Amino acid sequence: MSATEIGGRCDERFTEVRDAFEAVVAGDAGGASAAVFLDGEPVVDLWGGYADQAQDRAWERDTLTNVWSISKTMTNLCAIILADQGELDLHAPVARYWPQFAAAGKDAVEVRHLLSHTAGLPGWDEPLKSPGDLYDWDRCTGPLAAQRPWWEPGSVSGYHALTQGYLVGEVVRRITGQSPGSFFAERVAGPLGADFHIGLPAADDDRVADVFNLEGLAVPPELQEMSDKVFGKPNVLADPSRTVSTRAWRAAEIPAGNGHGNARSVATVQSVIACGGEVGGVRLLSEKGVQAIFDQQIDGVDLLLRTPVKFGMGWALGYGGSPFTGARTCYWGGAGGHMVTADCDNRLVVAYMMSHMKFGGRFKTTGDERFGAIVKAAYHALNRG
């Protein structure tokens, strides 16, 4: 298929989503995939554009890409599953499962604080020296267990951009004996048939679209020290192509940032939430288990994102001023434009994954105009009936 063509299928009711996606791809330097699932079934499954910055490879049906913080929703889902099965108490101290975590006054920090970015551990006191440190599980988890929170846990959110995956992932590992990537593959992706990976096998390298950032990522001087501690040195988001395209990055388990998938696989997994815990005859959560996600933990201006956000258990919750405003709608995005929203009331999921990262002058994980056009078209089509 030529990169100028749009591949996939779209139900007649949702043709305006296809129109929106075609316009997005036509005006972009990279490629993308978009999916809309209703009642757990794909009504839109589209892809197009380029899988590399040089524009030599077309984005195909099974193309994958690094989806950055969309990975958090997959890791957090593992914790929600364990909670639903009675193996994890979201209101219990983290130290119940990870005794070393009680150090430096963290004995009262609860699992819910990890899931809502309120634990006060958004970065490492001693910044990571290279991206390679992210591949060392003990190097990332050990210092977090030992250090003191940067603020009173539970009082405010401060986006745990990379640390959330290690924190939640270590709790999952302590309970199950499995790494978060292995647990996800066995208990989520496998049963659902979802082509999403936290730790990508080398055999899949040829399917990966390279992410790239044409505009860089400017960090205000007053936030530079914190940025170093949160993202490490150097910041992998500033020039991702040098790191994210390597085998070492893809093979590692960085549960908050190196998940590989596409819109179809992301929408498949997130439909578990939108459809009350069951998709395609596979039940991963009870209705009560799904509802735990919507237990609001914090509402205010996030210290790092510098924007208002409501966090539940592992996802942000629907807010005014966007199409996803419902009381039972949750969402999150990945750096540069990836985005997914799950709407329980409409049993709807909209997902958009792409290769060309855009920041608009600041770090954010709430999508951009590309996803905005697609999700608005999806809701317009849904409401038009």
ROTORDREN-483329 format. One record per residue: residue in one letter; x, y, z of N, C-alpha, C in turn. Coordinates in pm, whole numbers, padded with zeros to 5 digits, always signed. Example, Ala and Ser with C-alpha at 12.3 -4.5 7.8 and 13.67 -1.06 7.14 Angstrom:
// residues 2
A+01319-00569+00780+01230-00450+00780+01320-00330+00780/S+01285-00225+00708+01367-00106+00714+01290+00003+00787/
This chain:
// residues 385
M+00084-00120+00000+00000+00000+00000+00088+00125+00000/S+00055+00222-00080+00127+00349-00083+00097+00429+00042/A+00199+00507+00087+00181+00589+00206+00077+00698+00184/T+00045+00728+00060-00056+00831+00032-00197+00775+00042/E-00210+00643+00054-00340+00579+00066-00373+00555+00213/I-00501+00555+00243-00548+00521+00376-00598+00377+00372/G-00543+00295+00460-00584+00156+00466-00684+00132+00577/G-00751+00017+00572-00840-00020+00680-00986-00016+00643/R-01069-00011+00746-01214-00014+00724-01281+00087+00816/C-01401+00126+00776-01476+00224+00853-01625+00200+00827/D-01701+00176+00932-01845+00159+00915-01906+00286+00859/E-02010+00271+00780-02072+00385+00713-02114+00494+00811/R-02158+00454+00927-02202+00551+01027-02089+00645+01070/F-01963+00599+01056-01849+00676+01108-01758+00728+00996/T-01814+00753+00879-01731+00798+00768-01664+00933+00794/E-01724+01016+00878-01659+01144+00906-01531+01126+00987/V-01519+01013+01058-01393+00984+01126-01285+00955+01022/R-01322+00881+00919-01226+00856+00811-01184+00987+00745/D-01280+01077+00721-01247+01206+00661-01149+01283+00749/A-01173+01282+00880-01085+01353+00972-00946+01290+00972/F-00940+01157+00972-00811+01089+00973-00734+01116+00844/E-00802+01112+00732-00736+01140+00605-00674+01279+00605/A-00746+01377+00660-00694+01513+00665-00572+01522+00757/V-00577+01450+00868-00463+01450+00962-00340+01391+00896/V-00353+01276+00832-00239+01209+00771-00184+01290+00654/A-00273+01350+00576-00229+01429+00461-00145+01548+00502/G-00170+01602+00621-00097+01720+00664+00017+01692+00758/D+00058+01565+00770+00159+01528+00869+00284+01474+00801/A+00397+01483+00873+00524+01433+00819+00543+01285+00846/G+00461+01228+00933+00476+01088+00968+00357+01005+00931/G+00333+00901+01009+00218+00813+00986+00141+00794+01114/A+00028+00722+01104-00057+00708+01221-00157+00595+01200/S-00221+00559+01311-00335+00468+01306-00442+00524+01398/A-00566+00497+01363-00680+00544+01444-00782+00432+01453/A-00845+00422+01569-00945+00318+01588-01058+00371+01674/V-01179+00329+01640-01297+00355+01722-01363+00220+01746/F-01378+00185+01874-01444+00060+01910-01575+00094+01982/L-01681+00028+01942-01813+00046+02002-01862-00091+02047/D-01899-00102+02175-01941-00230+02231-01834-00337+02212/G-01708-00294+02216-01597-00388+02205-01563-00432+02065/E-01632-00375+01965-01609-00412+01825-01555-00293+01747/P-01462-00316+01653-01407-00205+01575-01506-00154+01471/V-01542-00027+01481-01623+00036+01378-01536+00126+01291/V-01416+00158+01339-01315+00229+01262-01180+00166+01293/D-01107+00130+01189-00972+00075+01204-00892+00120+01083/L-00818+00230+01099-00753+00296+00986-00604+00316+01011/W-00527+00325+00903-00384+00354+00912-00338+00421+00783/G-00228+00493+00793-00176+00559+00673-00054+00644+00705/G+00007+00697+00601+00125+00780+00617+00253+00698+00617/Y+00358+00755+00678+00491+00695+00672+00532+00636+00807/A+00609+00527+00799+00658+00460+00919+00799+00504+00956/D+00854+00600+00882+00987+00650+00915+00998+00796+00877/Q+01094+00863+00937+01110+01006+00912+01155+01034+00770/A+01231+00943+00711+01279+00960+00574+01169+00939+00471/Q+01054+00893+00514+00938+00867+00428+00968+00763+00319/D+01037+00658+00362+01068+00547+00271+00976+00428+00292/R+00913+00420+00410+00828+00305+00443+00686+00350+00469/A+00592+00278+00414+00451+00309+00441+00408+00246+00572/W+00318+00312+00642+00255+00256+00763+00157+00150+00719/E+00172+00027+00770+00088-00086+00730-00010-00125+00840/R-00091-00225+00811-00193-00267+00907-00133-00309+01040/D-00022-00381+01037+00035-00433+01162+00153-00351+01212/T+00169-00229+01163+00276-00142+01211+00253-00108+01358/L+00362-00112+01434+00362-00075+01574+00445+00051+01593/T+00425+00118+01704+00512+00231+01737+00523+00244+01888/N+00627+00310+01933+00644+00338+02076+00538+00440+02117/V+00453+00404+02210+00339+00490+02243+00357+00566+02374/W+00480+00570+02424+00513+00648+02542+00414+00622+02657/S+00350+00724+02709+00273+00708+02834+00140+00637+02819/I+00099+00603+02699-00013+00510+02686+00024+00380+02760/S+00154+00353+02768+00203+00235+02840+00154+00234+02984/K+00143+00351+03046+00099+00358+03185-00039+00295+03202/T-00129+00319+03108-00263+00265+03122-00262+00112+03119/M-00167+00055+03046-00157-00091+03039-00101-00147+03170/T+00003-00083+03222+00062-00125+03350-00037-00107+03463/N-00107+00006+03464-00204+00032+03570-00321-00065+03563/L-00357-00107+03442-00464-00206+03429-00425-00335+03500/C-00298-00371+03494-00252-00491+03565-00279-00479+03714/A-00252-00360+03770-00278-00339+03912-00427-00344+03943/I-00508-00287+03854-00654-00288+03876-00707-00431+03871/I-00652-00513+03783-00693-00654+03776-00659-00725+03906/L-00538-00703+03958-00499-00766+04084-00589-00719+04199/A-00625-00591+04198-00713-00539+04302-00851-00604+04292/D-00900-00619+04171-01033-00678+04151-01036-00823+04196/Q-00922-00890+04189-00913-01030+04228-00878-01047+04376/G-00867-00936+04448-00841-00943+04590-00695-00963+04627/E-00606-00955+04530-00464-00974+04558-00393-00843+04592/L-00456-00731+04567-00397-00600+04591-00504-00508+04649/D-00470-00442+04758-00559-00342+04818-00508-00205+04778/L-00586-00132+04700-00542-00003+04648-00525+00100+04759/H-00585+00077+04874-00576+00170+04986-00476+00123+05092/A-00404+00016+05062-00304-00035+05157-00171+00036+05135/P-00086+00039+05241+00049+00094+05222+00127+00013+05118/V+00201+00082+05035+00285+00014+04936+00378-00085+05006/A+00425-00048+05125+00520-00131+05199+00464-00268+05236/R+00332-00285+05234+00275-00417+05260+00325-00517+05157/Y+00342-00472+05035+00385-00558+04925+00535-00543+04894/W+00590-00429+04931+00729-00394+04897+00791-00335+05024/P+00835-00417+05118+00878-00369+05250+00983-00259+05246/Q+01077-00266+05153+01184-00166+05147+01130-00026+05117/F+01011-00019+05065+00951+00110+05029+00919+00195+05151/A+00912+00136+05267+00877+00210+05388+00987+00306+05432/A+01105+00299+05371+01217+00385+05409+01184+00533+05389/A+01256+00618+05462+01249+00764+05447+01108+00819+05466/G+01036+00761+05561+00905+00814+05595+00793+00779+05500/K+00810+00675+05417+00707+00640+05319+00619+00525+05366/D+00622+00492+05494+00546+00378+05543+00396+00394+05526/A+00348+00520+05517+00204+00544+05502+00162+00572+05358/V+00257+00574+05264+00222+00597+05124+00144+00477+05072/E+00029+00502+05010-00060+00394+04967-00049+00368+04817/V-00095+00253+04777-00092+00214+04636-00168+00316+04552/R-00277+00368+04602-00355+00466+04527-00274+00592+04497/H-00179+00625+04582-00093+00741+04555-00004+00716+04433/L+00042+00593+04417+00122+00560+04298+00037+00576+04171/L-00087+00528+04178-00173+00528+04060-00223+00667+04022/S-00218+00761+04116-00272+00895+04090-00165+01003+04082/H-00040+00963+04072+00071+01059+04058+00082+01152+04179/T+00038+01106+04295+00042+01190+04415+00141+01139+04519/A+00224+01042+04484+00314+00979+04582+00434+01065+04617/G+00459+01171+04538+00575+01255+04563+00706+01196+04514/L+00698+01103+04419+00817+01038+04365+00820+01046+04212/P+00809+01166+04155+00804+01179+04009+00938+01161+03941/G+01046+01158+04019+01179+01143+03961+01275+01089+04064/W+01402+01083+04024+01506+01029+04109+01589+01144+04167/D+01616+01138+04297+01699+01242+04359+01833+01255+04286/E+01889+01142+04249+02011+01141+04169+01970+01110+04025/P+01975+01208+03935+01926+01186+03798+01992+01068+03728/L+01915+01000+03645+01971+00894+03563+02076+00954+03470/K+02187+00883+03453+02298+00939+03375+02285+00915+03225/S+02206+00814+03187+02190+00784+03045+02060+00707+03027/P+02006+00703+02904+01886+00622+02880+01905+00477+02920/G+02031+00429+02912+02056+00290+02947+02020+00256+03090/D+02020+00357+03179+01979+00331+03318+01835+00286+03326/L+01753+00329+03231+01612+00291+03231+01592+00142+03206/Y+01694+00076+03152+01682-00066+03121+01717-00153+03242/D+01766-00091+03349+01811-00161+03468+01702-00148+03575/W+01625-00254+03596+01510-00249+03685+01551-00210+03827/D+01654-00273+03879+01697-00244+04015+01751-00102+04028/R+01820-00053+03926+01871+00084+03929+01757+00184+03939/C+01642+00150+03882+01528+00242+03883+01440+00226+04006/T+01421+00104+04053+01330+00083+04166+01398+00105+04301/G+01523+00062+04315+01592+00071+04443+01598+00212+04499/P+01647+00310+04422+01652+00448+04472+01515+00506+04505/L+01412+00468+04431+01277+00518+04460+01229+00465+04595/A+01262+00341+04626+01224+00285+04755+01297+00354+04870/A+01418+00401+04843+01502+00458+04949+01479+00607+04972/Q+01431+00680+04872+01429+00826+04885+01302+00879+04951/R+01313+01003+04996+01203+01071+05063+01112+01136+04958/P+00980+01139+04979+00890+01205+04884+00923+01353+04871/W+00897+01408+04754+00924+01550+04728+00815+01639+04785/W+00700+01582+04819+00592+01658+04883+00507+01560+04965/E+00414+01610+05040+00327+01527+05122+00241+01438+05032/P+00260+01306+05037+00184+01217+04949+00034+01236+04965/G-00035+01241+04851-00179+01257+04848-00226+01400+04844/S-00135+01497+04863-00176+01637+04871-00190+01704+04736/V-00116+01659+04637-00115+01721+04505-00058+01621+04406/S-00093+01633+04279-00033+01546+04177+00086+01614+04114/G+00184+01534+04080+00302+01578+04005+00339+01463+03913/Y+00320+01478+03787+00323+01369+03691+00447+01281+03706/H+00424+01154+03738+00532+01056+03753+00563+00996+03615/A+00628+01075+03532+00639+01046+03389+00702+00911+03360/L+00811+00879+03426+00875+00749+03407+00865+00661+03532/T+00863+00724+03649+00869+00646+03772+00742+00567+03799/Q+00626+00613+03750+00503+00540+03782+00510+00395+03737/G+00567+00372+03620+00576+00235+03570+00661+00145+03658/Y+00771+00197+03709+00856+00118+03798+00789+00097+03933/L+00722+00198+03983+00656+00188+04113+00540+00088+04109/V+00449+00108+04016+00335+00015+04004+00385-00122+03958/G+00480-00121+03865+00533-00247+03814+00600-00331+03921/E+00670-00265+04015+00734-00341+04122+00631-00400+04217/V+00522-00328+04242+00414-00386+04323+00357-00510+04254/V+00333-00500+04122+00285-00615+04046+00383-00731+04057/R+00511-00701+04044+00615-00805+04049+00621-00871+04187/R+00608-00790+04292+00616-00844+04427+00499-00938+04456/I+00382-00907+04401+00263-00990+04425+00264-01116+04341/T+00301-01103+04214+00285-01214+04119+00412-01291+04090/G+00528-01231+04117+00653-01293+04079+00686-01276+03933/Q+00602-01202+03860+00624-01177+03719+00658-01030+03696/S+00741-01005+03595+00763-00867+03556+00632-00811+03501/P+00613-00679+03505+00486-00625+03454+00464-00658+03306/G+00571-00661+03226+00553-00695+03086+00506-00838+03066/S+00561-00930+03146+00520-01070+03136+00377-01088+03185/F+00343-01022+03296+00207-01032+03348+00108-00977+03247/F+00139-00863+03189+00050-00803+03089+00031-00897+02970/A+00141-00954+02921+00133-01043+02805+00046-01164+02835/E+00062-01221+02955-00009-01344+02989-00155-01320+03027/R-00180-01211+03100-00313-01192+03158-00400-01093+03082/V-00341-01013+02995-00419-00912+02923-00407-00928+02772/A-00289-00903+02718-00272-00904+02572-00303-01040+02512/G-00253-01147+02575-00276-01281+02522-00423-01317+02513/P-00497-01311+02623-00640-01346+02618-00720-01260+02521/L-00683-01131+02509-00758-01041+02421-00710-01047+02276/G-00596-01110+02251-00539-01109+02117-00494-00971+02075/A-00445-00892+02172-00404-00754+02146-00255-00747+02116/D-00222-00684+02005-00083-00672+01959-00015-00553+02028/F+00000-00567+02161+00064-00462+02240+00168-00528+02329/H+00285-00463+02343+00398-00525+02408+00469-00426+02502/I+00498-00471+02623+00587-00398+02713+00714-00482+02720/G+00807-00451+02633+00923-00536+02606+00897-00607+02475/L+00952-00550+02366+00919-00598+02231+01020-00702+02184/P+00975-00820+02137+01067-00920+02083+01139-00868+01958/A+01261-00913+01939+01341-00869+01824+01274-00905+01692/A+01198-01013+01690+01131-01057+01567+01032-00954+01515/D+00991-00859+01601+00893-00759+01560+00955-00626+01518/D+01087-00617+01520+01152-00489+01490+01114-00433+01354/D+01099-00520+01255+01070-00473+01120+00932-00408+01109/R+00848-00428+01209+00712-00371+01204+00704-00234+01272/V+00812-00187+01331+00805-00068+01415+00824+00060+01335/A+00732+00154+01354+00747+00288+01298+00832+00371+01393/D+00932+00438+01340+01021+00518+01422+00953+00647+01465/V+00957+00678+01594+00905+00805+01641+01011+00913+01621/F+00967+01034+01593+01062+01143+01575+00999+01274+01619/N+01084+01367+01655+01043+01496+01708+01117+01604+01631/L+01047+01676+01547+01110+01775+01461+01135+01909+01529/E+01067+01933+01640+01073+02065+01701+01150+02069+01833/G+01202+01953+01877+01271+01950+02004+01173+01964+02119/L+01227+01981+02238+01144+01999+02356+01213+02098+02448/A+01161+02218+02450+01221+02322+02532+01177+02308+02678/V+01272+02313+02769+01243+02307+02912+01274+02443+02972/P+01175+02508+03035+01201+02637+03098+01315+02627+03198/P+01403+02726+03205+01519+02719+03295+01482+02687+03439/E+01369+02739+03485+01331+02716+03625+01289+02572+03651/L+01263+02496+03544+01223+02356+03559+01332+02259+03517/Q+01449+02309+03478+01553+02223+03424+01600+02118+03525/E+01625+02162+03650+01673+02067+03750+01571+01957+03774/M+01444+01995+03786+01340+01894+03806+01328+01804+03684/S+01338+01862+03565+01329+01784+03442+01439+01678+03437/D+01560+01715+03478+01670+01619+03480+01638+01501+03571/K+01577+01530+03685+01545+01425+03781+01427+01339+03736/V+01336+01399+03661+01217+01326+03616+01246+01242+03492/F+01315+01300+03395+01337+01233+03267+01478+01178+03249/G+01570+01217+03337+01708+01174+03322+01786+01268+03232/K+01913+01237+03218+02003+01318+03135+02077+01223+03041/P+02061+01241+02909+01977+01342+02845+01830+01301+02843/N+01744+01397+02821+01600+01374+02812+01571+01300+02682/V+01520+01177+02690+01500+01098+02570+01392+01156+02479/L+01304+01242+02533+01199+01300+02449+01252+01406+02354/A+01366+01469+02390+01418+01578+02309+01466+01529+02173/D+01526+01411+02169+01574+01353+02043+01551+01203+02048/P+01425+01161+02041+01392+01020+02065+01451+00923+01964/S+01472+00967+01841+01517+00874+01737+01651+00810+01770/R+01734+00876+01851+01866+00822+01884+01857+00710+01985/T+01749+00704+02060+01737+00605+02167+01626+00504+02139/V+01509+00554+02102+01390+00471+02096+01396+00370+01982/S+01478+00394+01882+01488+00302+01770+01587+00189+01794/T+01650+00185+01910+01749+00082+01938+01684-00046+01990/R+01752-00157+01969+01703-00285+02019+01698-00286+02171/A+01797-00220+02235+01801-00219+02381+01677-00152+02439/W+01634-00040+02380+01514+00029+02428+01392-00058+02409/R+01378-00113+02292+01258-00192+02262+01249-00316+02348/A+01362-00379+02379+01362-00503+02455+01334-00481+02602/A+01369-00362+02654+01355-00335+02796+01208-00327+02837/E+01184-00339+02967+01051-00312+03021+01056-00179+03093/I+01004-00077+03027+00992+00057+03085+00842+00081+03091/P+00776+00035+03197+00630+00022+03196+00552+00152+03187/A+00620+00264+03202+00552+00392+03186+00579+00455+03051/G+00668+00393+02970+00708+00467+02851+00749+00392+02727/N+00769+00259+02731+00815+00196+02605+00722+00087+02555/G+00594+00096+02587+00498+00004+02527+00490+00026+02377/H+00478-00083+02303+00465-00075+02157+00331-00132+02115/G+00259-00055+02036+00130-00100+01987+00081-00010+01875/N-00045-00020+01844-00110+00069+01747-00250+00099+01797/A-00324+00178+01722-00455+00220+01770-00548+00101+01793/R-00541+00002+01706-00628-00115+01718-00600-00190+01849/S-00473-00216+01877-00441-00292+01998-00471-00213+02124/V-00445-00083+02121-00476+00000+02236-00626+00003+02261/A-00704+00020+02154-00850+00025+02168-00906-00109+02215/T-00846-00217+02170-00890-00350+02215-00878-00362+02366/V-00762-00324+02419-00740-00336+02563-00828-00239+02641/Q-00836-00115+02595-00914-00016+02669-01065-00042+02662/S-01106-00124+02568-01247-00162+02562-01287-00246+02683/V-01190-00306+02749-01219-00376+02874-01283-00280+02973/I-01235-00157+02976-01291-00056+03065-01427-00010+03015/A-01434+00028+02887-01556+00084+02831-01672-00013+02835/C-01642-00143+02832-01747-00244+02822-01766-00322+02952/G-01734-00261+03064-01766-00323+03191-01681-00441+03229/G-01562-00452+03171-01469-00556+03211-01458-00674+03118/E-01545-00680+03015-01547-00796+02926-01544-00752+02781/V-01459-00816+02700-01450-00788+02557-01438-00920+02482/G-01521-00938+02381-01512-01057+02298-01523-01187+02375/G-01604-01186+02480-01621-01307+02560-01511-01330+02662/V-01415-01239+02670-01306-01250+02766-01330-01148+02878/R-01349-01196+03000-01370-01105+03112-01241-01092+03193/L-01191-00968+03201-01072-00939+03279-01103-00868+03409/L-01217-00800+03415-01257-00725+03534-01404-00742+03560/S-01444-00730+03687-01585-00720+03719-01629-00576+03698/E-01759-00553+03699-01810-00415+03689-01755-00331+03804/K-01751-00388+03922-01698-00316+04038-01550-00285+04019/G-01478-00377+03959-01336-00355+03934-01312-00239+03840/V-01396-00227+03738-01387-00114+03646-01414+00017+03720/Q-01515+00015+03806-01554+00138+03875-01443+00193+03963/A-01352+00107+04009-01242+00153+04093-01156+00258+04021/I-01149+00249+03889-01071+00344+03810-01124+00486+03830/F-01255+00499+03854-01320+00630+03860-01327+00685+04003/D-01255+00623+04093-01244+00673+04231-01147+00792+04230/Q-01202+00913+04221-01118+01033+04206-01026+01051+04326/Q-00898+01075+04297-00798+01091+04401-00750+01235+04416/I-00751+01310+04308-00698+01447+04313-00758+01527+04199/D-00773+01657+04220-00826+01747+04117-00758+01882+04136/G-00674+01919+04042-00604+02047+04055-00496+02060+03949/V-00419+02166+03959-00310+02189+03865-00194+02096+03899/D-00157+02012+03805-00047+01919+03825+00085+01996+03830/L+00172+01960+03924+00295+02034+03946+00389+02031+03826/L+00390+01919+03753+00481+01906+03640+00415+01939+03507/L+00292+01893+03489+00222+01921+03363+00177+02066+03356/R+00159+02129+03473+00119+02270+03483-00015+02295+03415/T-00104+02199+03430-00239+02211+03376-00336+02139+03470/P-00462+02182+03478-00558+02113+03565-00584+01970+03516/V-00588+01878+03608-00617+01740+03573-00679+01669+03693/K-00777+01583+03665-00838+01499+03767-00785+01357+03748/F-00724+01302+03851-00675+01166+03842-00761+01073+03926/G-00800+00961+03864-00860+00852+03937-00751+00751+03968/M-00784+00624+03956-00687+00517+03981-00623+00474+03849/G-00516+00543+03811-00439+00502+03694-00472+00573+03565/W-00579+00648+03561-00620+00724+03443-00660+00865+03487/A-00660+00959+03393-00724+01088+03418-00872+01072+03389/L-00953+01152+03456-01098+01141+03443-01153+01253+03356/G-01265+01226+03290-01326+01320+03198-01345+01458+03258/Y-01331+01559+03174-01341+01697+03221-01415+01781+03118/G-01459+01900+03158-01530+01988+03067-01439+02046+02960/G-01499+02091+02851-01422+02154+02745-01364+02057+02644/S-01406+01932+02649-01361+01834+02550-01476+01740+02521/P-01463+01658+02417-01572+01565+02388-01590+01460+02497/F-01483+01429+02571-01496+01321+02670-01518+01380+02809/T-01642+01418+02832-01680+01487+02956-01758+01398+03051/G-01791+01277+03013-01879+01194+03094-01821+01160+03230/A-01910+01136+03325-01867+01101+03461-01796+00967+03464/R-01819+00884+03363-01752+00754+03357-01669+00745+03229/T-01592+00850+03205-01498+00853+03094-01358+00874+03150/C-01264+00795+03105-01125+00813+03147-01037+00817+03023/Y-00918+00872+03039-00830+00891+02924-00686+00903+02968/W-00597+00890+02875-00460+00935+02892-00392+00936+02757/G-00277+01004+02752-00205+01018+02627-00059+00984+02642/G+00008+00979+02529+00151+00957+02526+00219+01079+02468/A+00340+01107+02512+00412+01226+02470+00410+01245+02320/G+00377+01365+02278+00383+01399+02136+00255+01382+02059/G+00149+01323+02121+00022+01317+02049-00059+01191+02059/H-00001+01079+02107-00081+00957+02125-00194+00985+02223/M-00308+00919+02202-00420+00946+02291-00522+00833+02284/V-00584+00804+02400-00695+00709+02404-00793+00754+02510/T-00922+00737+02481-01026+00766+02579-01124+00649+02581/A-01169+00614+02701-01264+00505+02720-01388+00559+02790/D-01502+00544+02725-01628+00602+02771-01722+00487+02809/C-01742+00467+02940-01824+00354+02986-01971+00373+02954/D-02020+00495+02958-02162+00519+02935-02202+00490+02791/N-02112+00521+02698-02139+00494+02556-02071+00366+02505/R-01996+00299+02595-01922+00177+02558-01835+00204+02436/L-01766+00317+02439-01691+00369+02325-01545+00389+02362/V-01455+00353+02272-01313+00381+02285-01265+00447+02155/V-01189+00554+02169-01126+00620+02054-00976+00625+02081/A-00896+00578+01984-00751+00574+02002-00681+00627+01878/Y-00570+00696+01901-00490+00751+01791-00343+00737+01830/M-00265+00665+01748-00122+00645+01771-00046+00691+01646/M+00067+00758+01668+00135+00817+01554+00286+00814+01573/S+00361+00857+01472+00507+00857+01480+00566+00996+01493/H+00499+01097+01443+00551+01234+01445+00506+01302+01574/M+00599+01322+01666+00568+01382+01795+00560+01534+01782/K+00457+01591+01842+00442+01737+01847+00419+01777+01993/F+00481+01888+02034+00467+01931+02173+00402+02068+02188/G+00400+02147+02084+00338+02278+02095+00405+02366+02199/G+00535+02349+02219+00609+02435+02309+00620+02385+02451/R+00547+02275+02486+00558+02224+02622+00522+02076+02626/F+00569+02012+02733+00539+01871+02752+00393+01855+02793/K+00322+01766+02726+00184+01738+02764+00147+01599+02719/T+00046+01542+02783+00000+01408+02748-00151+01406+02733/T-00205+01513+02679-00351+01521+02663-00389+01540+02516/G-00306+01490+02427-00339+01494+02286-00320+01630+02224/D-00345+01639+02094-00334+01766+02022-00445+01774+01919/E-00429+01865+01824-00537+01888+01728-00565+01766+01641/R-00468+01678+01626-00489+01560+01543-00589+01464+01607/F-00565+01429+01732-00663+01346+01803-00793+01422+01821/G-00783+01552+01847-00903+01632+01867-00999+01621+01751/A-00947+01626+01629-01033+01615+01511-01099+01478+01502/I-01023+01375+01537-01074+01238+01526-01179+01208+01632/V-01151+01247+01756-01247+01215+01863-01375+01297+01849/K-01363+01421+01802-01484+01501+01780-01570+01439+01670/A-01506+01390+01565-01580+01326+01457-01649+01199+01507/A-01580+01125+01595-01638+01000+01647-01762+01029+01730/Y-01754+01129+01816-01870+01160+01900-01984+01222+01819/H-01949+01299+01718-02053+01358+01634-02129+01246+01561/A-02053+01150+01510-02117+01038+01442-02201+00954+01538/L-02149+00933+01658-02222+00853+01757-02354+00921+01797/N-02346+01050+01822-02466+01123+01866-02566+01145+01755/R-02516+01149+01630-02605+01163+01516-02685+01036+01494/G-02623+00924+01532-02691+00794+01527-02713+00743+01388/
